[in-house]
Amino acid sequence: MHIVVCIKQVPDSAQIRVHPVTNTIMRQGVPAIINPFDLAAIEEALQLKDRYGARVTVLTMGPPQAEAALRKAIAYGADDVVLLTDRAFAGADTLATSFALAQAIRKLGEEEAVDLVMTGKQTIDGDTAQVGPGIAKRLDLQLLTYVSEITDLDLSAGKITVQRRSEGGVQVIKTRLPALITMLESSNTIRFASMPNMFRAERQVVPQWNRDRAGIEDASKIGLKGSPTVVSKIFTPRPSSQRAKMVGADLDATGVANAVLDVLSSDHPRFAREIGLVTP
């Protein structure tokens, strides 16, 4: 069984800066970490490796310094890693990113067929949750999003059963392999790196693939050229200076409701008119 885990090295969300002209994230001088949601995908893949003897390959696209994230994945227990890096990938949005990663996964599949692709539910820098589904669409994989648990894996039948979190509760879904899974962050806790794996992470050569090595012939589908998303404006929301108002009311439902209506009528007359609390 071959599992490919797609991760992303992201800036620490507490220190993110955005370029005022290009509207892209400025990574210089900002500490980088593995996207926290992707750690759940790494751990789940390693648990499947422990149970079924799977081979785990971790893939990321980014600048050369993203190699540090891959070495950390090796320290956790990943077997192989690939860094997809090329100046042609710079400025990629979710559409271009999913295209490049899908092409790299196809290349990995030429060496050994890929049974399962795993990602975190989303990244903390983009928060779109679009790359995983984009990869699944391009590779024609069964898509299982917001998975909280893999309950059964039948390799002989090529079937997988998962629990998926939804707005109405939990769904139990069974589908065929190959599939792509996006993992919820609360599904598990990443293990501690072992000493032998830490030594291996320091010694192992991290393969770096450019667009040619990944089999990408059409440069118009990657990087800024392949990114139709345009960020027109970025701004910092102004903090509200209005303080909370203490309102006395009877402790029954009618008293509380009347107090709320009084506040709306006096402090927000336009809203009160729109919902019919007061007449124009």
C-alpha positions as CSV (number, residue, x, y, z in Angstrom):
1,M,0.0,0.0,0.0
2,H,1.3,3.4,-1.0
3,I,0.1,6.6,0.8
4,V,1.0,10.1,-0.3
5,V,0.5,12.8,2.3
6,C,0.4,16.4,0.9
7,I,1.6,19.0,3.4
8,K,2.4,22.7,3.3
9,Q,5.0,24.7,5.2
10,V,3.2,27.8,6.3
11,P,4.2,31.0,8.2
12,D,3.4,31.1,11.8
13,S,0.0,32.6,11.8
14,A,0.9,34.9,14.7
15,Q,3.5,36.6,12.6
16,I,2.0,36.6,9.1
17,R,2.7,39.7,6.9
18,V,1.2,40.5,3.5
19,H,3.0,42.4,0.7
20,P,1.2,45.6,0.2
21,V,1.7,45.6,-3.6
22,T,1.5,41.9,-4.7
23,N,-0.9,40.8,-2.0
24,T,1.1,37.7,-1.4
25,I,2.4,36.3,1.9
26,M,5.9,37.6,2.8
27,R,7.8,34.6,4.2
28,Q,11.1,36.4,4.8
29,G,11.8,36.7,8.5
30,V,8.6,34.8,9.5
31,P,9.1,31.5,11.3
32,A,7.7,28.6,9.3
33,I,5.9,25.5,10.6
34,I,4.1,22.5,9.1
35,N,0.5,23.4,8.6
36,P,-1.1,22.2,11.9
37,F,-4.0,20.5,10.1
38,D,-1.6,18.5,8.0
39,L,-0.1,16.9,11.1
40,A,-3.3,15.0,11.5
41,A,-2.9,13.6,8.0
42,I,0.7,12.6,8.7
43,E,-0.2,10.8,11.9
44,E,-3.2,9.0,10.3
45,A,-0.9,7.8,7.5
46,L,1.7,6.6,10.0
47,Q,-1.0,4.7,11.9
48,L,-2.0,2.9,8.7
49,K,1.7,2.2,8.1
50,D,1.9,0.6,11.6
51,R,-1.2,-1.5,11.0
52,Y,-0.8,-2.5,7.3
53,G,2.9,-1.9,6.5
54,A,2.2,0.9,4.1
55,R,4.8,3.1,2.4
56,V,4.3,6.7,3.3
57,T,5.6,9.4,0.9
58,V,5.2,13.1,2.0
59,L,5.0,15.7,-0.7
60,T,5.1,19.5,-0.5
61,M,5.4,22.4,-2.9
62,G,7.3,25.4,-1.8
63,P,10.6,27.3,-1.8
64,P,13.8,25.4,-1.0
65,Q,13.5,26.1,2.7
66,A,10.4,23.9,2.8
67,E,12.9,21.1,3.0
68,A,12.8,21.6,6.8
69,A,9.2,20.5,6.9
70,L,9.9,17.3,5.0
71,R,12.8,16.5,7.3
72,K,10.4,16.8,10.2
73,A,8.0,14.4,8.5
74,I,10.9,11.9,8.1
75,A,11.6,12.3,11.9
76,Y,7.9,11.4,12.6
77,G,8.3,8.2,10.5
78,A,7.7,9.0,6.8
79,D,9.5,6.7,4.4
80,D,10.1,9.1,1.5
81,V,9.7,12.8,0.7
82,V,9.6,15.0,-2.3
83,L,10.0,18.7,-2.5
84,L,8.3,20.3,-5.5
85,T,10.2,23.5,-6.0
86,D,10.6,25.8,-9.0
87,R,10.5,29.6,-9.5
88,A,7.7,28.8,-12.0
89,F,5.5,27.7,-9.1
90,A,5.7,31.0,-7.3
91,G,2.5,32.9,-6.6
92,A,0.3,29.8,-7.2
93,D,-3.3,29.9,-6.0
94,T,-5.3,26.8,-5.1
95,L,-6.1,26.0,-8.7
96,A,-2.4,26.1,-9.8
97,T,-1.3,24.4,-6.6
98,S,-3.7,21.4,-7.0
99,F,-2.6,21.0,-10.6
100,A,1.1,20.9,-9.7
101,L,0.6,18.5,-6.8
102,A,-1.6,16.2,-8.9
103,Q,1.1,16.0,-11.6
104,A,3.7,15.1,-9.0
105,I,1.4,12.4,-7.5
106,R,1.0,11.0,-11.0
107,K,4.8,10.8,-11.3
108,L,5.1,9.1,-7.9
109,G,2.4,6.6,-9.1
110,E,4.6,5.6,-12.0
111,E,7.1,4.1,-9.5
112,E,4.4,2.6,-7.2
113,A,0.7,2.9,-7.6
114,V,-0.8,5.4,-5.1
115,D,-3.7,3.9,-3.1
116,L,-4.5,6.8,-0.8
117,V,-3.8,10.6,-0.8
118,M,-4.1,12.4,2.5
119,T,-4.1,16.1,3.4
120,G,-5.2,18.3,6.3
121,K,-8.7,19.8,6.0
122,Q,-7.2,23.2,5.1
123,T,-4.2,25.4,5.6
124,I,-4.0,28.2,8.2
125,D,-2.7,30.7,5.7
126,G,-5.3,30.3,2.9
127,D,-8.2,28.6,4.8
128,T,-9.9,27.7,1.5
129,A,-9.9,23.9,1.9
130,Q,-9.8,23.7,-1.9
131,V,-6.5,22.0,-2.7
132,G,-7.4,18.5,-1.5
133,P,-10.7,18.4,-3.5
134,G,-8.8,19.9,-6.5
135,I,-6.2,17.1,-6.4
136,A,-9.0,14.5,-6.2
137,K,-10.8,16.0,-9.2
138,R,-7.7,16.0,-11.3
139,L,-6.7,12.5,-10.4
140,D,-10.3,11.1,-10.5
141,L,-10.0,9.9,-6.9
142,Q,-12.9,9.3,-4.5
143,L,-13.1,12.3,-2.2
144,L,-13.7,12.0,1.5
145,T,-13.5,15.4,3.3
146,Y,-13.5,16.3,7.1
147,V,-12.7,12.7,8.1
148,S,-12.5,12.2,11.8
149,E,-11.7,8.4,11.8
150,I,-10.7,5.6,9.4
151,T,-12.8,2.7,10.8
152,D,-11.9,0.0,8.3
153,L,-9.5,-0.6,5.4
154,D,-9.9,-3.7,3.3
155,L,-6.9,-3.9,1.0
156,S,-7.9,-7.1,-0.7
157,A,-11.3,-5.6,-1.7
158,G,-9.9,-2.1,-2.2
159,K,-12.5,-0.6,0.1
160,I,-12.2,2.0,2.9
161,T,-14.7,3.0,5.5
162,V,-14.5,6.4,7.3
163,Q,-16.4,8.6,9.7
164,R,-17.0,12.0,8.3
165,R,-18.0,15.1,10.3
166,S,-21.0,16.9,8.8
167,E,-23.3,19.7,10.0
168,G,-26.0,17.2,10.9
169,G,-23.7,14.8,12.9
170,V,-21.4,12.0,11.7
171,Q,-21.6,10.2,8.4
172,V,-20.2,6.7,7.9
173,I,-19.0,6.3,4.3
174,K,-17.6,3.4,2.5
175,T,-15.9,3.8,-0.9
176,R,-13.4,2.3,-3.2
177,L,-9.7,3.0,-3.4
178,P,-7.8,5.0,-4.6
179,A,-9.2,7.9,-2.6
180,L,-8.3,11.2,-1.2
181,I,-8.9,12.0,2.5
182,T,-8.8,15.4,4.2
183,M,-8.4,14.9,7.9
184,L,-9.9,16.9,10.8
185,E,-7.4,18.3,13.2
186,S,-9.1,16.7,16.2
187,S,-8.9,13.2,14.8
188,N,-5.5,12.3,16.4
189,T,-2.3,13.7,18.0
190,I,1.0,13.7,16.1
191,R,3.5,11.3,17.7
192,F,6.9,12.2,19.1
193,A,9.8,11.8,16.7
194,S,12.0,8.8,17.5
195,M,15.7,9.1,17.8
196,P,16.5,6.8,14.9
197,N,14.1,8.7,12.7
198,M,15.6,12.0,13.7
199,F,19.1,10.7,12.7
200,R,17.6,9.4,9.4
201,A,16.0,12.8,8.8
202,E,19.4,14.5,9.1
203,R,21.1,12.1,6.7
204,Q,18.4,11.6,4.1
205,V,18.7,13.4,0.8
206,V,15.5,15.3,0.0
207,P,14.7,15.0,-3.7
208,Q,13.8,18.4,-5.3
209,W,11.6,18.2,-8.4
210,N,11.2,21.2,-10.8
211,R,8.3,21.4,-13.2
212,D,10.1,19.2,-15.8
213,R,10.8,16.5,-13.3
214,A,7.2,16.5,-12.2
215,G,6.1,16.1,-15.8
216,I,4.5,19.6,-16.2
217,E,4.8,20.6,-19.8
218,D,2.3,23.5,-19.8
219,A,3.8,26.4,-17.7
220,S,0.6,28.4,-18.2
221,K,-1.2,26.1,-15.6
222,I,1.2,26.8,-12.7
223,G,2.4,29.8,-10.7
224,L,0.9,33.2,-11.3
225,K,0.2,32.4,-14.9
226,G,-2.1,29.5,-13.9
227,S,-3.7,31.4,-11.0
228,P,-7.0,33.2,-11.9
229,T,-7.6,34.2,-8.3
230,V,-7.0,37.9,-7.8
231,V,-6.8,39.5,-4.3
232,S,-8.1,43.0,-4.9
233,K,-7.7,44.3,-1.4
234,I,-6.3,43.3,2.0
235,F,-6.9,45.3,5.1
236,T,-6.8,44.9,8.9
237,P,-10.3,45.2,10.4
238,R,-10.7,48.1,12.7
239,P,-11.2,47.1,16.3
240,S,-14.5,48.1,17.8
241,S,-14.3,50.6,20.6
242,Q,-17.9,50.2,21.7
243,R,-18.3,48.8,25.1
244,A,-21.0,46.3,26.2
245,K,-24.1,47.7,27.7
246,M,-25.6,46.2,30.9
247,V,-29.4,46.0,30.7
248,G,-31.6,45.0,33.6
249,A,-34.5,42.7,32.9
250,D,-36.9,40.2,34.5
251,L,-35.5,36.7,34.5
252,D,-38.3,35.2,32.5
253,A,-38.4,34.9,28.7
254,T,-40.8,37.7,28.2
255,G,-38.7,40.2,30.2
256,V,-35.5,39.3,28.4
257,A,-37.2,39.5,25.0
258,N,-38.6,43.0,25.8
259,A,-35.2,44.2,27.0
260,V,-33.6,43.1,23.7
261,L,-36.3,44.8,21.6
262,D,-35.8,48.0,23.6
263,V,-32.1,48.0,22.9
264,L,-32.5,47.3,19.2
265,S,-35.2,50.0,18.9
266,S,-33.1,52.7,20.6
267,D,-29.5,51.8,19.5
268,H,-30.2,50.5,16.1
269,P,-33.3,52.2,14.7
270,R,-32.5,51.4,11.1
271,F,-32.3,47.7,11.8
272,A,-35.4,47.9,14.0
273,R,-37.3,49.5,11.1
274,E,-36.2,46.8,8.7
275,I,-37.4,44.0,10.8
276,G,-40.6,45.8,11.7
277,L,-40.0,46.5,15.4
278,V,-40.9,50.2,14.8
279,T,-42.8,51.9,12.0
280,P,-40.9,54.4,9.8
